[in-house]
Amino acid sequence: MTRADFTLDEVRDALERLTANAGRELLAKRPHWGDAILCDGLLYAARVLKSDVPVEAAERWFAPKLAAGPRTSGWFWFWAAEALPALDLYLKTSDPRCLEYARAIVDFVEHSAARTPDGAFVPHPPALEVWIDVCYFTAPAIALLGRISGDAAMLEAAADQMILHRDHLIDPASGLFWHVAYVDQKSHSQCLWARGNSWFSIAAPQVLAEIEAGGVTQRLAAKVEKIRDALARQLNKIVSLQDDSGLWHTVVDREDSYLEASAAAGFALALGRALRTRLPGLDEARARAAYSRALGAICAKIDARGAFTGVSQQTPPGDFAFYNSIEIGTAPFATGVCMMALSEALETGTWPTRKS
């Protein structure tokens, strides 16, 4: 079976295996900063699979955290990503503790986190650096909480973070994004990292959707247009760099770097969202073909026991040889994004290949 031959039934089967394994692993394995993203993926899968089992796993994972209260100190990776699944769990269960947990994180990020002079969040003070990952760790949760709370200022703040991350990290020649901007040095990291680009491409449509649901698209029209333009340009370039396998190279513009699965999950999720919302400026024909290949490729990376394989491990910035040396395996953040991408395809009917 080629990757393009996956049917809707096979996608659902892949998602069921992935979700069952992820729910078990979330509660049994050693803690990892990516567990919050895995938890959020379980909530996506629960909705499309119409099952309470993934929700129960998410609730069990959150229970000790809700009792202790959120951590808001140290590096962003270890706590900031928890706001988004806490909000999604609140929407699923109406548990007010989840809302307050998320609010405490978002309030800290908005009012106490270090920033650059122009306002972009800084994850590792005192180093004045802007990291592409942080737009995903912050802006979608700020936007969702703003929509839930009816707070237009929060929705605008989320849009501002997407634009600031674009401004600091964009490569003007390609429309892709660098991993890290070193603000004081007016320089950036050396490579265009695929997974880093996928964080922007996932976050941007999520922020745009919350702005629309919050009824402030017209009020924020100029900022919405900037985000849309950046996303369309990025995705059009990403589509052109896809390997025939449906995956992308870990240094996305270097064919001599290895092929990697988590970026493909992220780009599949982003392309599905962009196609569903008819993103202005997107080359839809090429995007649909790339989306089909990406979905098939990530299904092929889910093994018989339900593990999402082929994922580069935690990746700080470095030179090309360093990015190309990162180990491949499984990781909770990648499993979470894969569940989101497959759930998006099944829930919205955006899978563009033949039906079963």
Summary of the structure (lengths in Angstrom):
residues: 356
radius of gyration: 18.6
end to end distance: 13.8
largest distance: 54.7
contacts: 1312
relative contact order: 0.14
helix: 61%
strand: 7%
